[in-house]
Amino acid sequence: MTDLIVVKNLTKVYRMGDVEVRALRGVALTIREGEMVAIMGPSGSGKSTLMNIIGCLDQPSDGEYYLDGVSVADLNDNQLAEIRNQKIGFVFQQYMLLQRTTALRNVELPMLYGGKGGSRHERAMAALAAVGMDERMHHKPNELSGGQQQRVAIARALVNEPRIIMADEPTGALDTRTGEEIMGIFQKLNREQGITVILVTHEHDVAQHAERIISVRDGIIAGDEPVQGRIVAGATVAAVATEAEAMDEVAS
Amino acid sequence: MALLESFRIAWGAMLTHKLRSLLTMLGIIIGVGAVVGMLAIGEGYARYIDAEFNSLGVGTFYVNPSVDRDADDETLRPQLTAANAAALMEPGRAPAIDLVVIELNRNGVVSAGGERFLFGVKGVTPDFFTIGAQELGDGRYFTDEEDLASARVAVIGQNVATTLFGGIEGAVGQRITVNGVQFEVIGVSVAQQSQIAGAFGRFSDPGEQVYLPYRTARDRLFRNDVTTRVDVSSLTVRARDVEQIDEAIRQVTEVLREEHRLTYQANDFRITNPAQLSAQFQTITVGFSAFLGTIGGISLLVGGIGIMNIMLVSVAQRTREIGLRKAVGAKRRDILLQFLIEALVLCLAGGAIGIGLGYLLSFGGTFVLYAISQDPNIRASVSLFSIILATSISASIGIFFGLFPAIRAARLDPIRALRNE
C-alpha cells in the first residue's frame, strides 16, 4: 500500500491579537492508502487544526504535507479547492445539507464544481444507493431523520469518488444505535471500495471502529497505535438501511 | 460551475424570500418605472406638440403691424397693408415664400333675422382655408373672384351656425346680417381650436367666427376702421418648405422695410415664428423628463444600495452554506459568480416589474395626453429602446452593487464559515 498522506514537522501558528497560539508544534504522520484511522484528542489539542490541514481547508505555517505525492503547502486557493473537490469527501457532525434542496440535489453539489464525467443524476443516485437512501432522494433534509441526513451527507462525500473521506465527529449528533449504523457505512466503504477514512472524534467508542488511533495532545502526536479489539459494525449496509428506516418509522 | 445552475439557485433564493425580495427591489422598480414612464410620456408629449404646430400650418409665420415697445424712435408707427402682401408676392422679391394670406380681425353684430349676437368677424383671402388644419362641415369656401368682387358671401364657424340656426345642417343658403349688411351663408367651417395658438396671441376660436372675403370685410364693413398705413390685422406667410423658413423671414423683412421706406429705423411690423415657440415647448418637455429622470436616478441609487444591503445580509445568513460549498470544491470565482448572479436576478426581476410600472404610467399619461389633445393618435407608448435601456440599467446596478457583497462571500475562509452558527 502506498503512502497517501505524509506529514513532516507540521506547525501551525495562529495570531490572536498579540498572542501567538501554537496549535500544532511539529507533527509527523503517515497514512497509507486504504487505512481507516481515528484522530483523537480533547478540545484544544490541535486535532481540528490537523484535520483542517489534512483536509486542505487550511495551510500549515511550516512543515511539509504531501497528499498523494503532491506538496500541498505550495498550492494556491484554487488548487486547494480542486483537491478538495476531487480527492477528499467531508462528513460533518451537523450534516451541512442545504435545507431547501432535495437529497439528490445535495449530493450533486460537489459535481457542480468539477466532476469526473458521466451523468450527474446517475452518479448522485448511485451514491445515494450506496448508503441506502435511493428511495428518499427527492426528500428535503427537514423530511429526513438525523441518521438519514448523515447518510445523504456521506453520499455527497462519495459522489466524486474521493481517495479520502474525512469525517468530523460524524456520530456526534446521533443516538448510539444510529451512530453505529453510520460507522458501519464507513467501514463498508473502507473495506469494499478501499477508500481511506479519517475519523476525527473524542469518543473512544467511535475511535474503536478504526484500525489505528492517532492521539493528539498539546499540538503534538502523543500516541499512534493499532486498535486492539476493533469494533466491526455488523450487518451489510442494505440491512442497516432497512433497520434504520424501520426505526425511524417507530420513532415518528 | 454552470451559469445556468447559478441562475436556477438565484431564482430559487428569490422565490424563497418573496416579500424580502420585493421590498429590496422596490427602489429598482420605482426607478425603472419612472424612467420608462418618463420616456413614454415625454415622447407622447413631444408628438402632441408637433401635431399642434402642424395644425397651425407647416412652415408658416405671422406678420403683424406692431412697433417694439422699447423702440427709441417715438415717431415710428405700425404699418402693414394689403399692398404689402401683393408686393411680397411679386415675382422675384421674396422667392422663399409661396403664399401670403391676409387677415382682418374685427367683431360684428350678427343676426339671422331674430336675436342679434356678437361674433368675431374675419376678413380673409381665400388661401386662408388652405393653411393648417381646416375642415369644412358643409357648403364651400369663397373664391378669389368673390374676394376681388367684394361679394357678400360668408363662411360661418360651427358655433355661429348652432347659435343662429340650431345646427350645421340647413345653414348653407340662409341669409344673415353682419353689422347691418346682408350676406349669404355659403359654407360652415368645423375647424378646431388649436391648443397652443394662444401662446402667440391667436386666441380666437374658429367656431366663433364669421369668415368674409377680405375685401368685402374691408370695403363694406370696416371702411372707417382701417387706415392707409394699416388695413390688415396680420399676414400669414408660408415658406416654400420648412427648411427655408429662416430665409423667408429674412426676405419678408427686407421687402417690407423697402416698402415702408425704412432706413435706419427699427421695424414697424413684427414677425412671429411658431417654430421658435415649438422649441420652447420642447424645452418644457426636457424639463419634465429631467424631473422624472432625477426621481428615477435617485430611486435606482437607493435601490442599488438596498440590493447591496440585502446581499450582505444574505451572505451573512448563508455563511455556512458558503463554507460548505468551498469545502466540496467551490473556488472563489464560483462563489463570486453565484452571489453576483443573485444580485443580477434580483435587479432584473425588479427591472421587469419596473417596466410593467412604466407601462401603467404610460397608460395614465395617455389619458392625460388625450384630455389635453382630444386626439386618440397622441399616446404615451413604451418603446423598445426604453425597455432595452431599463434592462441594461437594471443589470448594471445588479453587477455594480452586487460586486462588493459577492467579493466578501468569495473571500470567506472556509473553516470559519463552516463553524459559523
Interface residues (C-beta under 8 A of the other chain):
Chain A: N52 G55 L57 D58 D77 N78 A81 E82 R84 N85 Q86 F90 F92 M96 L98 R100 L109 P110 L112 Y113 G114 R156 N160
Chain B: M1 A2 E5 G12 T16 R320 E321 L324 R325 K326 A327 V328 G329 A330 K331 R332 R333 D334 P414 I415 L418
